[in-house]
Amino acid sequence: MAPMDTVHDVIVVGAGPAGLTAATLLHAAGLDTLCVEARDRVGGRLASIDGYDVGATWFWNGEQRVTNLVAELGITAFDQHRHGDALLQDHTGVQRFRGNPIDAPAYRFPTGADTLATGLAARLPDAALRLSTPVTGIRLDNDTVHLQTGSEVLHARQVVLAVPPALAVARITFDTPLDPDLARLAAIIPVWMGAAAKVVVRYRAPFWRTAGLAGAAISRTGPLREIHDMSGPDGTRAALFGFAHATDIGPGFEQTVTAQLTAMFGPPAAEIEALHVQNWSAEQWTSPAGATQQNNYGLFGHPRFQQPTLGGRLHWASTETAPDYTGHIEGALYAGQQAANAVLTAATATKIG
Ligand SMILES: Cc1cc2nc3c(=O)[nH]c(=O)nc-3n(C[C@H](O)[C@H](O)[C@H](O)COP(=O)(O)OP(=O)(O)OC[C@H]3O[C@@H](n4cnc5c(N)ncnc54)[C@H](O)[C@@H]3O)c2cc1C
């Protein structure tokens, strides 16, 4: 380390909702904060294309952190469309149910869930957020953590690792090794939705609503296993979306999806304007290799991730580490807040000590 190198109070690795929450709180508290993000955009699994969510879609009643953030950012959330009948597809065919037992009451972001991330990022000065900056190595040296990114090394007193633990240990070389039990645990904690693909299918109009359908469906035959209306407010930007397992994607997948939707929703479902397949298992900065095989969800929010590691200087923060609302955006905000509090406590102790 050269004598003139900057040592930041804290570096946050990852600009998803957890990392941005931590970074904005720490910056607001007056710490010299740098947030580094591997992708060329913020948001992580909050990702929207032309306002259509290809990652997270909803938030729910009782999720106070998201509700507060939505209010602070001046976002006018709207209700998930639920009105109409639901469908069930199995090997005997397609059945229609009176009403919609599939969709729980939920709220949507009118221009996409990524507005939460861009809104948070706007609270940071330009110099405090670096995109296209993947961290590939971490080393502790006395009271300083060194982060390798490309040919550059960044330095900080404390680090918030705001990426899923399994991804962190797959993509980052810990030159100062993690405790072996912790490293093993991190490697097997699943990435929430890391095995999922989200298929967004756009239409000229929400034709299913005219037929008295909610757009909600469950299929036991697939490839889309769960389908929902994904239109914008008042049925604008008409769309359905479905979840598939990433292992179901292969040659002819789009044609199979079109055939499934047509079998379920009728011939207008074949009149597709655009179809987007977002395979999260293939995203280098979301899922490690083997994400489709991980299913040990009981490890979510594990106590080991509530404790800092590397001499108390590395704090975990992703939705997978949140003690509550794990997997949700709300969990990511929780984890980010918790990590920020831990960093502030440690920073205060160092100043006093
Ligand atoms: C298809 C899908 C649907 C979902 N639906 C919902 C929903 O409806 N409601 C809900 O509440 N939640 C939903 N979720 C979950 C929600 O998206 C996550 O809980 C949330 O995004 C997690 O935030 P995070 O900050 O913990 O992680 P992420 O959003 O994954 O952010 C991590 C960030 O770290 C970056 N990064 C990774 N490695 C490095 C590195 N080495 N160096 C630098 N940066 C790095 C990544 O690029 C990313 O930006 C869904 C997720 C998916 C995939």
The ligand as an SDF file (V2000), in Angstrom:
LIG
                    3D

 53 58  0  0  0  0  0  0  0  0999 V2000
  -36.9760  -13.5290  -10.3180 C   0  0  0  0  0  0  0  0  0  0  0  0
  -36.9850  -12.8940   -8.9580 C   0  0  0  0  0  0  0  0  0  0  0  0
  -38.1750  -12.4720   -8.4090 C   0  0  0  0  0  0  0  0  0  0  0  0
  -38.2060  -11.8820   -7.1450 C   0  0  0  0  0  0  0  0  0  0  0  0
  -39.3860  -11.4010   -6.6620 N   0  0  0  0  0  0  0  0  0  0  0  0
  -39.4000  -10.7100   -5.5080 C   0  0  0  0  0  0  0  0  0  0  0  0
  -40.5820  -10.0170   -5.1050 C   0  0  0  0  0  0  0  0  0  0  0  0
  -41.5890   -9.9990   -5.8170 O   0  0  0  0  0  0  0  0  0  0  0  0
  -40.5420   -9.3650   -3.9090 N   0  0  0  0  0  0  0  0  0  0  0  0
  -39.4170   -9.3460   -3.1140 C   0  0  0  0  0  0  0  0  0  0  0  0
  -39.4700   -8.7490   -2.0230 O   0  0  0  0  0  0  0  0  0  0  0  0
  -38.2630   -9.9520   -3.5050 N   0  0  0  0  0  0  0  0  0  0  0  0
  -38.2440  -10.6100   -4.6900 C   0  0  0  0  0  0  0  0  0  0  0  0
  -37.0710  -11.1530   -5.1430 N   0  0  0  0  0  0  0  0  0  0  0  0
  -35.8870  -11.0900   -4.2740 C   0  0  0  0  0  0  0  0  0  0  0  0
  -35.1900   -9.7130   -4.2900 C   0  0  0  0  0  0  0  0  0  0  0  0
  -34.8740   -9.3530   -5.6050 O   0  0  0  0  0  0  0  0  0  0  0  0
  -33.9500   -9.8320   -3.4170 C   0  0  0  0  0  0  0  0  0  0  0  0
  -34.3570  -10.1230   -2.0860 O   0  0  0  0  0  0  0  0  0  0  0  0
  -33.0930   -8.5680   -3.3530 C   0  0  0  0  0  0  0  0  0  0  0  0
  -32.7940   -8.0370   -4.6010 O   0  0  0  0  0  0  0  0  0  0  0  0
  -31.7810   -8.9310   -2.6300 C   0  0  0  0  0  0  0  0  0  0  0  0
  -31.0070   -7.7790   -2.4930 O   0  0  0  0  0  0  0  0  0  0  0  0
  -29.4670   -7.9010   -2.1170 P   0  0  0  0  0  0  0  0  0  0  0  0
  -28.9420   -6.5210   -2.0900 O   0  0  0  0  0  0  0  0  0  0  0  0
  -29.3580   -8.7660   -0.9280 O   0  0  0  0  0  0  0  0  0  0  0  0
  -28.8040   -8.7380   -3.3190 O   0  0  0  0  0  0  0  0  0  0  0  0
  -28.7420   -8.3970   -4.8660 P   0  0  0  0  0  0  0  0  0  0  0  0
  -29.9810   -7.7150   -5.2980 O   0  0  0  0  0  0  0  0  0  0  0  0
  -28.3950   -9.6730   -5.5400 O   0  0  0  0  0  0  0  0  0  0  0  0
  -27.5250   -7.3730   -4.9650 O   0  0  0  0  0  0  0  0  0  0  0  0
  -26.1940   -7.8040   -4.8650 C   0  0  0  0  0  0  0  0  0  0  0  0
  -25.3230   -6.8680   -5.6990 C   0  0  0  0  0  0  0  0  0  0  0  0
  -23.9530   -7.2120   -5.5420 O   0  0  0  0  0  0  0  0  0  0  0  0
  -23.2920   -7.1570   -6.8000 C   0  0  0  0  0  0  0  0  0  0  0  0
  -22.1220   -8.0260   -6.7340 N   0  0  0  0  0  0  0  0  0  0  0  0
  -22.0840   -9.3750   -6.6670 C   0  0  0  0  0  0  0  0  0  0  0  0
  -20.8110   -9.8140   -6.5450 N   0  0  0  0  0  0  0  0  0  0  0  0
  -20.0290   -8.7180   -6.5390 C   0  0  0  0  0  0  0  0  0  0  0  0
  -18.6170   -8.5120   -6.4400 C   0  0  0  0  0  0  0  0  0  0  0  0
  -17.7740   -9.5430   -6.3150 N   0  0  0  0  0  0  0  0  0  0  0  0
  -18.1400   -7.2470   -6.4780 N   0  0  0  0  0  0  0  0  0  0  0  0
  -18.9850   -6.1820   -6.5760 C   0  0  0  0  0  0  0  0  0  0  0  0
  -20.3410   -6.3250   -6.6770 N   0  0  0  0  0  0  0  0  0  0  0  0
  -20.8440   -7.5660   -6.6430 C   0  0  0  0  0  0  0  0  0  0  0  0
  -24.3570   -7.6360   -7.7780 C   0  0  0  0  0  0  0  0  0  0  0  0
  -24.0850   -7.2410   -9.1030 O   0  0  0  0  0  0  0  0  0  0  0  0
  -25.6100   -6.9740   -7.1950 C   0  0  0  0  0  0  0  0  0  0  0  0
  -25.8270   -5.6880   -7.7370 O   0  0  0  0  0  0  0  0  0  0  0  0
  -36.9990  -11.7260   -6.4020 C   0  0  0  0  0  0  0  0  0  0  0  0
  -35.7810  -12.1280   -6.9770 C   0  0  0  0  0  0  0  0  0  0  0  0
  -35.7830  -12.6930   -8.2450 C   0  0  0  0  0  0  0  0  0  0  0  0
  -34.4590  -13.0810   -8.8670 C   0  0  0  0  0  0  0  0  0  0  0  0
  1  2  1  0
  2  3  1  0
  2 52  2  0
  3  4  2  0
  4  5  1  0
  4 50  1  0
  5  6  2  0
  6  7  1  0
  6 13  1  0
  7  8  2  0
  7  9  1  0
  9 10  1  0
 10 11  2  0
 10 12  1  0
 12 13  2  0
 13 14  1  0
 14 15  1  0
 14 50  1  0
 15 16  1  0
 16 17  1  0
 16 18  1  0
 18 19  1  0
 18 20  1  0
 20 21  1  0
 20 22  1  0
 22 23  1  0
 23 24  1  0
 24 25  2  0
 24 26  1  0
 24 27  1  0
 27 28  1  0
 28 29  2  0
 28 30  1  0
 28 31  1  0
 31 32  1  0
 32 33  1  0
 33 34  1  0
 33 48  1  0
 34 35  1  0
 35 36  1  0
 35 46  1  0
 36 37  1  0
 36 45  1  0
 37 38  2  0
 38 39  1  0
 39 40  1  0
 39 45  2  0
 40 41  1  0
 40 42  2  0
 42 43  1  0
 43 44  2  0
 44 45  1  0
 46 47  1  0
 46 48  1  0
 48 49  1  0
 50 51  2  0
 51 52  1  0
 52 53  1  0
M  END
$$$$
